[in-house]
Amino acid sequence: MIPFFVQIKCQLGKSYEVAAQLADREIASEIYSTAGNFDLLVKFYVETGVDIGHFVNEKVQIIPGIQDTHTIITFKAF
């Protein structure tokens, strides 16, 4: 499994709805609310060989209330 993170900027007043949608779809490993330029930090895992760009485009960015995303690819956990 390959881990990666997505920072999500939500439309005003939609952070809890977006977090609930992510949880309901059971595609995220962990969902955190954050302060700053993004509202949520979400950890995902995909199988080796799955295109992360397509995953984010087809599974995450289609959720109503999401305004912007920033994907963080990870290399190694210490």
Residue, then its C-alpha position, 0 to 999 in steps of 0.5 A: m500500500i502506498p500512503f499519501f496526503v491531500q490538503i483540502k480547501c473547502q468552500l466556506g461553511k462546508s468543512y464538516e460536510v466534506a469530512a463527513q462525505l470522505a468518512d462515509r465513502e470509506i476512502a480515507s485512512e485519517i481525516y484531520s481539521t487544520a488551521g491555515n490555508f487548507d481546512l482538512l488534511v487527509k491520509f489515503y492509501v492506494e494499492t501499488g500501481v494505482d495512479i494517485g492523480h486519477f484517484v484524487n481526481e475521481k474519488v476526492q475532487i468530485i465531493p461537493g464543497i471542495q474548492d482546492t486540493h494539494t497532494i503530498i506524495t510521501f517516500k518513507a516513514f521513519 
